[in-house]
Amino acid sequence: MNDDKIKNIFENKIIRERLYNAGMYPMIGPTGPRGKGIEILDSYDTYEELLEKHPKGNSGDCYLIGDILYIWNQDKKEWMETESIKGPTGPSEKIEIRNTITGEENGKAQVLDNFDGEKHVLDFIIPKGKQGEKGLKGDQGTAGVQGEIGPTGPSGIQGPKGDTGPRGDKGDIGPTARCNKSSIYIFKW
């Protein structure tokens, strides 16, 4: 038998089960080196663009076109399309932020998730910061606009009686009185 046929026999699940049931166990060799994970080297818009940039690849080379992964098949010397690497859309979680609390100075920031099975209710604890240094005095601000005249205030209290003023000038002569015979006028000087 050649190596490919032996490999196919051991890789075929049905044949492996029959050999196992017959008491024939394949020999297990030593553990091989850890395999190299998938490393996506770049992405392209079309398969043609991938072929133009990389007509040949090396074993393990991977490129994305959209969300389809293409891997270089060293045996077939061509790029092999795999399934989409995009997983199914997961369920949306409902989130509510309940509190933001100032914690102790020099403490650690924390997020408490109070999940009730349907909704995440979050409380944030933020440590209090240290008192900052006093800032520099600011520049004088510009003058404000003239305000409106305010209402008249209440009257003040009665002031004290003032001193007698100086004697005034002599007044003008008054009008001449008319007298008739039955009237007597008495004037005092």
Sequence and secondary structure as in RCSB ss.txt:
>XXXX:A:sequence
MNDDKIKNIFENKIIRERLYNAGMYPMIGPTGPRGKGIEILDSYDTYEELLEKHPKGNSGDCYLIGDILYIWNQD
KKEWMETESIKGPTGPSEKIEIRNTITGEENGKAQVLDNFDGEKHVLDFIIPKGKQGEKGLKGDQGTAGVQGEIG
PTGPSGIQGPKGDTGPRGDKGDIGPTARCNKSSIYIFKW
>XXXX:A:secstr
  HHHHHHHHH HHHHHHHHHTT                EEEEESSHHHHHHH SS  TT EEEETTEEEEEETT
TTEEEEEEE         EEEEEEEEEE TT   EEEEEE SSEEEEEEEEE                       
                              TT       
